[in-house]
Amino acid sequence: MAQEYIAMQTKEKGIVALSTNVFSSIAMICIDEDKRVELVDTMPFKSGITSKVVNERLHILVNVKVKYNSNVQEVCANLQHNIYNNIKHMCDIEAEEVAIKVSGFDFKE
């Protein structure tokens, strides 16, 4: 069953629980930094980023649109790498899966 947080044991602070919203926010920052992708428009109160914890392992799904004339494979691999590394550096957690789903293309110049 999916949880809403990951609990980490630390020596100084005891148990620290990180909400899945933390990981979604980090992924959002990575998307904002890359000008070749944008988050898919979704319904109100629903994001294009899904973060869940299953069996104490983090899974992230990101729905994006890729800018026209961009190399889709390169853009997605770069975004996946950035999300994974930022979560690892900021939270000291290695994501089990960072899936990038291309839901369309952005033809605006």
HUHUWO-V689919 format. One record per residue. RES is the residue in three letters. SS is DSSP state (H for helix, E for strand, - for the rest). PSI is psi in radians with two decimals (none if undefined). NEAR is the number of other ideal C-beta (glycine too) atoms within 10 Angstrom. Layout:
res:RES ss:SS psi:PSI near:NEAR
res:RES ss:SS psi:PSI near:NEAR
This chain:
res:MET ss:- psi:2.48 near:6
res:ALA ss:E psi:2.44 near:11
res:GLN ss:E psi:2.93 near:14
res:GLU ss:- psi:0.05 near:11
res:TYR ss:E psi:2.86 near:13
res:ILE ss:E psi:2.26 near:19
res:ALA ss:E psi:2.30 near:11
res:MET ss:E psi:2.43 near:15
res:GLN ss:E psi:2.19 near:8
res:THR ss:E psi:2.70 near:9
res:LYS ss:- psi:-0.72 near:5
res:GLU ss:- psi:-0.68 near:5
res:LYS ss:- psi:-0.14 near:8
res:GLY ss:E psi:-2.39 near:8
res:ILE ss:E psi:2.22 near:8
res:VAL ss:E psi:2.21 near:14
res:ALA ss:E psi:2.22 near:11
res:LEU ss:E psi:2.19 near:18
res:SER ss:E psi:2.69 near:14
res:THR ss:H psi:-0.38 near:20
res:ASN ss:H psi:-0.50 near:13
res:VAL ss:H psi:-0.79 near:17
res:PHE ss:H psi:-0.63 near:26
res:SER ss:H psi:-0.68 near:16
res:SER ss:H psi:-0.70 near:14
res:ILE ss:H psi:-0.74 near:20
res:ALA ss:H psi:-0.67 near:28
res:MET ss:H psi:-0.72 near:16
res:ILE ss:H psi:-0.74 near:12
res:CYS ss:H psi:-0.68 near:22
res:ILE ss:H psi:-0.73 near:18
res:ASP ss:H psi:-0.55 near:11
res:GLU ss:H psi:-0.46 near:11
res:ASP ss:- psi:1.99 near:16
res:LYS ss:- psi:-0.11 near:8
res:ARG ss:- psi:-0.10 near:19
res:VAL ss:E psi:2.75 near:24
res:GLU ss:E psi:2.65 near:17
res:LEU ss:E psi:2.47 near:17
res:VAL ss:- psi:2.37 near:17
res:ASP ss:- psi:2.27 near:10
res:THR ss:- psi:-3.11 near:12
res:MET ss:- psi:2.80 near:6
res:PRO ss:- psi:2.53 near:4
res:PHE ss:- psi:0.26 near:5
res:LYS ss:- psi:2.24 near:8
res:SER ss:- psi:2.82 near:17
res:GLY ss:- psi:0.06 near:20
res:ILE ss:E psi:2.22 near:24
res:THR ss:E psi:2.12 near:17
res:SER ss:E psi:2.26 near:25
res:LYS ss:E psi:2.70 near:16
res:VAL ss:E psi:2.07 near:21
res:VAL ss:E psi:2.13 near:12
res:ASN ss:- psi:0.79 near:9
res:GLU ss:- psi:0.40 near:11
res:ARG ss:E psi:2.40 near:13
res:LEU ss:E psi:2.28 near:21
res:HIS ss:E psi:2.28 near:18
res:ILE ss:E psi:2.33 near:23
res:LEU ss:E psi:2.20 near:15
res:VAL ss:E psi:2.16 near:27
res:ASN ss:E psi:2.07 near:18
res:VAL ss:E psi:2.84 near:22
res:LYS ss:E psi:2.43 near:19
res:VAL ss:E psi:2.42 near:23
res:LYS ss:E psi:2.48 near:17
res:TYR ss:- psi:2.49 near:11
res:ASN ss:- psi:0.23 near:9
res:SER ss:- psi:2.62 near:16
res:ASN ss:- psi:1.88 near:11
res:VAL ss:H psi:-0.80 near:14
res:GLN ss:H psi:-0.76 near:10
res:GLU ss:H psi:-0.77 near:11
res:VAL ss:H psi:-0.79 near:18
res:CYS ss:H psi:-0.70 near:20
res:ALA ss:H psi:-0.71 near:12
res:ASN ss:H psi:-0.77 near:16
res:LEU ss:H psi:-0.77 near:22
res:GLN ss:H psi:-0.78 near:18
res:HIS ss:H psi:-0.78 near:12
res:ASN ss:H psi:-0.76 near:18
res:ILE ss:H psi:-0.83 near:23
res:TYR ss:H psi:-0.85 near:18
res:ASN ss:H psi:-0.70 near:14
res:ASN ss:H psi:-0.71 near:16
res:ILE ss:H psi:-0.73 near:23
res:LYS ss:H psi:-0.75 near:12
res:HIS ss:H psi:-0.66 near:9
res:MET ss:H psi:-0.60 near:14
res:CYS ss:H psi:-0.14 near:17
res:ASP ss:- psi:0.70 near:11
res:ILE ss:- psi:2.36 near:17
res:GLU ss:- psi:2.11 near:11
res:ALA ss:- psi:2.38 near:21
res:GLU ss:- psi:-0.67 near:13
res:GLU ss:E psi:2.30 near:13
res:VAL ss:E psi:1.77 near:22
res:ALA ss:E psi:2.28 near:13
res:ILE ss:E psi:2.10 near:21
res:LYS ss:E psi:2.07 near:12
res:VAL ss:E psi:1.98 near:16
res:SER ss:E psi:0.00 near:14
res:GLY ss:E psi:-3.02 near:12
res:PHE ss:E psi:2.60 near:13
res:ASP ss:E psi:1.99 near:15
res:PHE ss:- psi:0.01 near:9
res:LYS ss:- psi:2.48 near:8
res:GLU ss:- psi:none near:6
